[in-house]
Every structure is written in structure tokens, then in C-alpha cells.
Amino acid sequence: MLRYPNLISKDSLRQPLLCYKPVRMMSEWYSLEADAKHISKERARAQKLKASQWWRTKLNQGVCHYCEAQFKPADLTMDHVVPVARGGKSQPGNVVPACRACNASKKLHTPVDLLLGGR
């Protein structure tokens, strides 16, 4: 019997998840939850978000979300904390400014992946 009923049991982890597409990357497996329609929709939302005053304010602060270094607004990119390919959305709670180096090194990881993976 589970002590915490809201947690996932070991038995439920053994059952295959049919809706996910596993992708091998950097010696780890990721389940991609997004389909082409979701990715297309979120890219369009990201373009609208880039034109918003909220995003311009974030860029003008000039701080990378990950390394916290100062950059010119033109040197920062839009990064999805939970990548769109993993089911993330293009909304203010999931979008942060990141320098090109941090954005490129993050790839499909989330900050939790990086903390738990020891990278």
C-alpha cells in the first residue's frame, strides 16, 4: 500500500505510455508530448509574444535567465523553459530571455533535468 496515494506507484511506471514518442538524446530518453500541430501553434504564439510590450521589457533588462549575465537585447533569444517539443507552451510563465550559449546548451532539457542530471 502506498503511503502517499497521489504519488506514482512502481507498477504504474512499468506500463507503456502509448501517446509518447521516445527520443534518444545525450544518453537519455525523452518523451516528446508535442505533435506537429502543437509545435506550429506554439511557434505562432511565440511570434505574437515577441511583439508584446512584456517581452520587450524582459529583453531591455538584458539579463540571461540561466547564467544571469548582462547582454544587449539583440544578443538574447526567447527560450521555452519547458520546450515546445516536450509539450511546453508559449506563454509568459514558460518563456524567458536566454543568451545564445545557454539556449543552445539547454536543448530539450528543463532546469529540473539539468539539476537532477548533474550537468
N, C-alpha and C positions, 0 to 999 in steps of 0.2 A: 504494500500500500504506500502511495506517495504521501510524504509529509506535507508537501506543498502542491495541492491539486492543480494550480494554474501553470505549473512547470511542465515541460515536455518529458514524457517517460522514455526510458531506453527502448521500449518496444515500438513506440511511435517513430523513433528515429530510424528503425530498420525498414520501415515501409517506404517504397519508392515514391517520389514526388513526380507525377506524370506530367505536370504542367511546366516543369523547368527544363531548360536546355543547359546541360553541363558544359563548361568551357575550361580547358586546361590552360593555366597561365601561371608562370613563375612557380612551378611545382605545387600549386594549389588548385583546387576545384572551386569554381564559382557557378552558382545557379543564376542564369540570366532570366529575369522575370519579364522583360520587356519584349514586345514584338515590334515589327517594323512600323505598324500604325501608331503605337505608343511613342516610339522614338521620333517619328515625323511630327506628331502633335506637340511633343515637348520641345523640339527644336524651334517650332514656330512660336511657342510661348516664350522661349528664351530670347528670341529676336525682339519680341514686344517688350520684354523685361529690360533688355539692353537700352531701349529708348526711353525708359522711365526715369523720372527725377530721382527715385530711390536708388537706382543703380548708379546714376551719375554722382550722387553724393558718396556712395561707397567707393567709387573709383577715385574721386577727388581727395579722399582721406589718404590714399596712396599706400596702404598697408596690406601686405600679403597675409591672408588668414592663417596660413600654416607656419611660415618662418618668421612672421611679424617684422620683416624688413621693410624699409621705406622704398617706394618705387614711384616713377612718374606714372600718371594714369594710363598712358599709352602702353606701358610695359606690363600692365596687369590684364589677366584674362578672367573670363567667367568660368568658375568651376562648380560642378554639382557635388555636394558633399556625399550624397548617395547618388552614384552615377545613373544616368538615364537608362543605360543598358541593364542596370540591376533593379529597375523599377522606380527610380527617383523621379521627382517632378521638378519642373522649372517654376519655382515659387520662392519668395524671399527667404523662407526658413531653410531652404536647401541649396541656395545659390550664394557663393562667396567670391570675393576677388582673390586671385592667386597669381603669383609670379609664374612665368613660363616654366621655370625649372621645377617648382613644386607641383604644378599641374601635370607636367609630363611624367614626373616620377611617381605620382599617385596612381595613375592608370585607372583600373577598375576597383581599386581599394577604397574602403571607407576609413575614417580615422580609427574606428574600433579595430578593423583588420590590422592596421599598422601598429596599434598598441599591443594587441594580443599576439601578433606575429613577430614582434621584436625587431621590426625594420626601422 
